[in-house]
Amino acid sequence: MWHHDILSTIGKTPLIRLNRVTSHLRATVLAKVEYFNPGNSVKDRIALKMVEDAEKKGILKPGGTIIECTSGNTGMGLALVAAVKGYRCIFTITDKQSKEKIDILKAIGAEVIICPTNVPPEDPQSYYSVARRLSQEIPNSFFPFQYDNLSNTQAHYETTGPEIWEQTEGKVTHFVAGMGTCGTICGTSRYLKHQNPKIKTIGIDTEGSLLKKYIETGEIDMSEVGPYLLEGIGEDFIPANLDVSVIDYVIKVSDKDAALMARKLARLEGLFVGWSCGAAVHGALEYARSLSANDIVVVLLPDHGSRYLAKIYNDTWMQDHNFLEQESLSTAEDVIRSKNGKNRLLYVTKKDSLTHAISLMRENSISQLPVIENGQIVGSVNESRLLNMLIDDPSLKDCSVEQAMEDPFPFVLPTTRIDVISKMITSETPAVIVQNPDHTYDIITKSDLINILIH
Ligand SMILES: Cc1ncc(COP(=O)(O)O)c(C=O)c1O
């Protein structure tokens, strides 16, 4: 089976379970990963829909020019559509957007005009006004204006919503998405609520945006508007695609929390995603704390991390913005301290019975123990291995730990950084031992690590 052209590969993006960043939650959290689209973002969906609807309405004719104001991703989608259909592209973009985004647009043949970020939308220099003016000056041009173009919402009603419903077999209970034009959240939410009105939709907003207050109160409060660094979400005016009736709750996420979560998704889930994806997951995990094991949360991740290499994935840039202190400086010592005294090292000796080891783990709801002999760590036992042994041969229950123990957990120092420790802890090695200068030991498990990462 082959595709007629790159455009027919848009959509049908995967739904991927988040595991390590969610191990403290009961609910299941699934990520709808939109960087699998050919333009590496969710905006490919609306780009195709807005162009096809304009062609149907005769607004866009062959050889025409597409002019749009974009944070980069919609431009990328439109540039792909234009490349295949033979249209010229002119994009206005604000100077806060990453260099990577601007270079990619030029690479696909688009003309790019950079406009100042911190001017009001109605200012003649704003990237909205420049695009509108050009579309009035250039004949046979089409100005999609994604913010008010309802094909934006419709694209998600026709594709993103149905995909999520089908991929979760209708079991989705909560949908979480960042809000810029609001097309993604409103189109998807409207479709899902038409299937099951009990589904709850959570919008992710930024500091310096007026969307949360407007959705909660109906008030357009310009005092809410201020500078922020996050790209793609947050607004300083109300887009026509915003339908407050399909949004149940809004969470604001800071530039820093979004950046730190995006980095965690790369390091703990292998998902190399964009900045606003970090915001969406940070908000989703916050909301999911109160949910039950029956809940299935779908969080939409709009784009790819490669567009933010010079920013959130650059340690110097992160430190320059004071976004990095927590993550990079945390050490084994910090993890032990964060356990607030709940770190009395439990252990067994070689002579203890397997039954004793298992009940000690059960009583303390832990799933591994070090084996200590004359003050020295000589081995380890873990619950799943012991249980498998006992299932194979129940008579082993009175055997000594010595007969079932495995190698000691790896040793680290109190000063070992947590990003180093996080690479050592795996499904085979569920813990590490901290060797203290006073010859005592502490233990750090997977859940200890995640606790310090999320708090
Ligand atoms: C990176 C990124 N995240 C989130 C969004 C928000 O999506 P929507 O405009 O559908 O609300 C955008 C929109 O431009 C974006 O570029």
The ligand as an SDF file (V2000), in Angstrom:
LIG
                    3D

 16 16  0  0  0  0  0  0  0  0999 V2000
    3.5780   23.9410   19.8630 C   0  0  0  0  0  0  0  0  0  0  0  0
    2.1230   24.2030   19.9590 C   0  0  0  0  0  0  0  0  0  0  0  0
    1.4400   23.7350   20.9970 N   0  0  0  0  0  0  0  0  0  0  0  0
    0.1140   23.9550   21.1540 C   0  0  0  0  0  0  0  0  0  0  0  0
   -0.5910   24.7050   20.2500 C   0  0  0  0  0  0  0  0  0  0  0  0
   -2.0640   24.9830   20.5120 C   0  0  0  0  0  0  0  0  0  0  0  0
   -2.9110   24.3720   19.6120 O   0  0  0  0  0  0  0  0  0  0  0  0
   -4.2450   25.1400   19.1720 P   0  0  0  0  0  0  0  0  0  0  0  0
   -3.8270   26.3040   18.3630 O   0  0  0  0  0  0  0  0  0  0  0  0
   -5.0200   24.1340   18.3790 O   0  0  0  0  0  0  0  0  0  0  0  0
   -4.9560   25.5450   20.4190 O   0  0  0  0  0  0  0  0  0  0  0  0
    0.0960   25.2340   19.1680 C   0  0  0  0  0  0  0  0  0  0  0  0
   -0.6130   26.0790   18.2440 C   0  0  0  0  0  0  0  0  0  0  0  0
   -0.0100   26.7970   17.5020 O   0  0  0  0  0  0  0  0  0  0  0  0
    1.4720   24.9540   19.0000 C   0  0  0  0  0  0  0  0  0  0  0  0
    2.1810   25.4120   17.9770 O   0  0  0  0  0  0  0  0  0  0  0  0
  1  2  1  0
  2  3  1  0
  2 15  2  0
  3  4  2  0
  4  5  1  0
  5  6  1  0
  5 12  2  0
  6  7  1  0
  7  8  1  0
  8  9  2  0
  8 10  1  0
  8 11  1  0
 12 13  1  0
 12 15  1  0
 13 14  2  0
 15 16  1  0
M  END
$$$$
